[in-house]
């Protein structure tokens, strides 16, 4: 298992200069070092947006009369920033997008979750999940979510962390 000093800094292995450069360089990492191999663990990459994306208005649009009559708990937007967890696996690349924070507040709104569902994502409890066959497909999906759902204008705006999977 690599020591923390052996972990690459994301900005040293992934080009954060533009979306066009971000996708292929992330794909190379996901198909290479991020995948577990004989005698080595894979990598997990955390990418977070620069600011929260859900507002109270986003959540209230979906609260219809039925929800109010059923006594559902009021939805609250999270002050935390949303992000993605990208995990290199032996059978592909898993991308997870938390929908709720640790306090049960919304990191993603219902419209974003529905849009992700139409794109092939599956909701498992409070996380949207997708397993993709390789780095190219995963990096394309990651870029699309970052741009369209998390409203990240430029890859340099991302906060990032690389950790050993396991």
ABEGO torsion letter per residue (X at the ends): XBBAAABBBAAAABBAABAAAAAAAAAAAAABAABBBBGBBBBBBBBBBABBABBAAAAAAABBAAAAAAGBBBBBBBABBBBBBBBBBAAEBBBBBBABBAAGBBABBAAAAAAAAAAGBBBBEABBBBBBABAAAAAAAAAAAAAAAAGBABAAABBBBBBBBX
